[in-house]
Amino acid sequence: MKSTDFTSEFKGNPLVLQTLRAMIDARRLPHAMLFEGQQGCGTYTLAVLFAAQVLCQDQPAGQAERIRRQVEEGSHPDLRVVTSGERSSISVDEVRAIIEDIYLRPNEGEKKIILIGGAGEMTPQAQNALLKVLEEPPEHALFLLTAESRQALLPTVLSRVICFSILPPSPEECIEHFAGQGQGGGETAFAAHLFGGAIGSVARYLSEEEGPALQAKVQAALDLLGALAQRRLSAVAADLYRPKNRDEMGALLEELTQLLPYCQRLALGKVPPFPLRMKADGEIVHLNTEALYREIARGRVSLQRNCNLSLLQASLSDRLARAAHEGGQ
């Protein structure tokens, strides 16, 4: 983080950034804030930037870089962090552990910050443990939460936080961001449009660590949509039977769900075609995405209810083929 002003380090959402900046300058911070937005749009990044800015306030200029580095690493003495990571939930014990010292005075500045990434993954018990602190927080406490949707939090918790909806930058702004880092080109442009400008998702797609696996999942879903568009029923069946277990099937259905907005934007002419990645761009625009959403959602519910995998694959093969062209599309 080279800049001393976090608003210059985050893409898009100018009104949100101006509001956050004004809160800091006026020293009028609420006790709890929630940044909500789709995966990869930067809610956690913004929370980290904001936390660093708050902890840098009134500190000597020479300390700013040290503080920001510690915040990024999660090692600052006045910051406690918990995230869901790859786990499916955040337990009550984890929440209790990070709020234990919130009643102690800050070590360096005026605030002590609790950052909960993926707050929507907190169990109800964990949320109730957090609620007890939010009801009567110490003056120096600041809770920063991130979630894909505020609806994942209990109404009682929501009533005690200020919510900010974070939108991803435009695909063009996303492309510009990566071009500035020397990552331009067709693959970046494709990912930027595919993920609707979500910088975090594009970064994972392009990374050496996560990229290959994510690209393979995306390509499998694109191939299936192409087969549906071209009415290649044997290919549809083959693609649906390729997953060998429930986790792989769930991943395919999740990718399909995430790709349908791309298909909608493609149909509206808001996305340039990428023929090297999707062989059926021309036919894709005729897919009935609403009907596909419905059938994919049904499939995901069936999977959660432990239905027989082979039966689900056979059923989806027929239902998706019908839904893709429902209404004569």
N, C-alpha and C positions, 0 to 999 in steps of 0.2 A: 504494500500500500504506500504509494509515494505521496499522494496528496494528503493534505491535512483536512480536507473537506470531503466527507463521504459522499456528498451529492454528486461529485464529479466522477465517482468511481462506479456508479450504477446506471445501467442503461434504461431509458424510458421512465414512465411514472413521474413526470415532473411535479405534478400537484402534490402527490404523496411526499416526495422528497422535500418540497418547499415547506410543507406542514411539519415534517419531522425536524427540519433545520430550525424552524421558528420555535418549536417546543424547546429545543436545546438552548437556543439563544435567550429565550424568555425564562428559562429555568422553571418551566411548568410541565414537568413530565408526569404522566399518570403512573399508577403503580403497576399496571399490567397492560400489555399491548399484544395484539395478534396480527401477524402478517399471513394472509391467506392467498393461495394461488396455485395454479397447476404445477405438477412436478416439473422441475427444471427451469421455472421462470425466475428463480432467484430469491425466494422468500428467506431462506436460511442465510444466503450471502448478505442480504440487506440487514438481517438481524445482527450478524457479526459486525458489519460496518457501523451500524448504529451503536452497538454496544461499545465499540472502540472509541467512537466519537464522544460518547457520554463519559467514559472513563478518562479520556484525555483532557476533559474540561478542567481548566484551572491548573493543569500540570505544566511544569516548565517545558518550553518548546523542545529542548533536547531529549525529553522523555517520551515524546509522542511516538517515535518509531519503535521504541522498546515496548510501550504499552500495546500498540497495534500488533506487533509480532506475538506478544503473549496472548492477546485475545484470539488471534488466528489459530494459535496452537492450543488454546484452551487452558493455558497455564497461569493466567493472571489471577492474583490472590483475591480479587473482588468479583470474580466471575466463576459461576458453576454451570456446567453444561451436561445435558443428557439428551441423547437422540435415539430414535427407534432403530436407526441403521437398517440392517437386513432382517431384524427381528420383527415379529408381527405385532408386538405390543410393548408399552412401557409400564412396568409394574408399580404397585403402590410403594414397595420397598425402595425402588430407585428414586421415586419422587421424594419420599421422606428423607432419603440420604442427602439429596442436594439442598433441601430447604432447612436442614438442621441448623446450619450456621447463619441463616438469613437474619436472625435476631442480633447477631454480633455486629458491632460497628465496622464500617469499611476500613480496610488497611491503609488505603492511599487517598482516595477522593471522597466524594459525598455520596456515592451510590455503591450498592452491592447488587449485582445482576445475576438473575437465574435465567438461563436460556434453555428452552425445551424445544428441540427440533422434532418435527413430526408429532406435535402435541395431540393430534387427532388419534394417535395410536395409544394414548394413555387409557388404561382400563378405567371403568367407572369408579373403582375404589381409589385409583391414583388421582383421578380428577377431584374426587371428594376430599382427598388429603390436601391437594393444592387449594381447593376452595376455602378450607379452614384458614389458610394463611391470607388469601385474598380478601377475606371478610374483614380482617383487622391487620393489615400489613404494617411493618415498621416504616417509619418515614423515609428511611434510606433505601428501601427495597424497590427494585424494578424487575418485573417479570416480562420476558420477551418470549412469545410463543410463535411457532410457525405450523401451518397445516394446509392441506390442499383445500379444505372447506371448513368453514366455521360450524357447519352442521354436525361435524364429528364431535363437537364439544357439548357438554351438558349445558342446558339453558342457564342454570345457576352460575356456571363459570363464565359463560358469555356475557352475562349481565354485569360482570365486574372487569371486563377488558374493553379496550378501545380497538376496533377492528380496522385494518387497512387492507383493501383488496389490491393485490399486485398483479399486473398484467405483463406478459412477455413483450419485449420490443418487437417491432415489425420484422419480418424475415429479412428485409433489406438492411435494417439496422444491425441485425444479427450477423449478416454476411460481412458488413463493414467492420464489425467488432473483430471477427476472426481474421479478416484480411489484414487488419492492423497488427495481428500477431503472427503474420506469415502463413496463415492457413486458409488461403483463398482457394478458388477452383470449383469444379463442378460438384465434387462430393460434398463440400461445405454448403454450397447453394442448395443442393438436394436436401440435405439434413435440415437446413434452416427453414425451408418451406414445409418439409415433412412434420417438423415439430413446432410449427407455428411461431418461430422466432425464439423459442425457449433456449436460452444460451446454455444452461446447465445440461439439458438433454443433448444438445448438439455437441457439447464438449465431451460427454460420455461416448457419444456415437463415433467421434473422431479419435478418441484416446487409444493408445496402444494396449492398455489393460482391459478395458471394458468393451472397446469398439468392435473387435471381431465377433464376439458372441452376440452383441446387440444388432450388428449389421446382418448376421445370419437370421436372427429372429424376424427382423423387419423384412428381409428378402423373402422368407417363407410366407409371411402374411401377404406381401405384394403378389407373389406367384399365385396364391389362392384367389385373391381378388381378380387377378387377370384371367384365371381359369373360369371363374364365375361370370365375368363379363363376356367371355367368348363362348360360354355354354359348353365348355369342355368337361363334361360330367365325370368322365373317368379320371381326369386330372384333379378335379375337385375332391373326389373320393380318396385318391392317392394322397393328396396333401393333408386331408383330415385324418387319415389313418397313420400318417407318419409319426405323430407323437406316440411314444411308447409307454408313457405313464401319465398320471393325473396332473403332475406339476408341468410337464411339457405341454399338455393340452391346455391347461390354464394359461400358460404363457402365450400360446398361439391365439387364444380368444382375446387375451388382453391386448396383444399387438393389433389384432383386427379392429378392436374397439377404438384404439388410438389412431388407426389409419383412416377410418371413415371420414373424419373432418377434412383430411387431406383430399379425399375423393370429392367431397362437396366443394372445396375451394377450386379443385381442378375443373369441375363441371361449370363453375361460375366464371372460369377464365382468370382466376386470381393467382394461379400457380402455373409457371411455365412447365411444359412437358419434359420429362426426363426419360427418353426412350431407352437409354442404356440400362435403366434400373427397373422400369415397369414396361413390359413388352406390349401391354394392351391399353396404353393411355387413351387412345381414341375410343375404345369400348367402355373403359372405366367410367366415363362421364355419364353413361346411361344406366348405371347401377341404381337401384332403389335403396339408397343408404338408410332411410328410415326403417324400412322393412328388415334390412340386414341388422340394424341396431337391435331391433326387437328380438330376432331369432338368436343373435349372439348373446344377448342378455339372458334369454331363457336357457341357453346352453351353460352359461356361467353359473346360474342358479342351480341347475341340475348337477353340475360338477360339485358344487358346495354341499349338495345333499347326498353325496357319495353314490351317485347312480353308476351303473355298469359302464365302463369306459367304451367298450366296443359298441354297445347299444347307442350311446350318445353320439359316437362318431358316425354310425349308420344313419341315425335320425337327422343329425345336422347336415349330412351330405345332401339329403333330400330337401330339408327345410331351407337351407341357404340357397340352393339352386332355384327353388321356387321364389323365395323372397327377393333375390337379386333382380328379377324381371317382373316383379309383382306390379299389376296395373298396366302391363304392356310396355314397361320401360326396358 
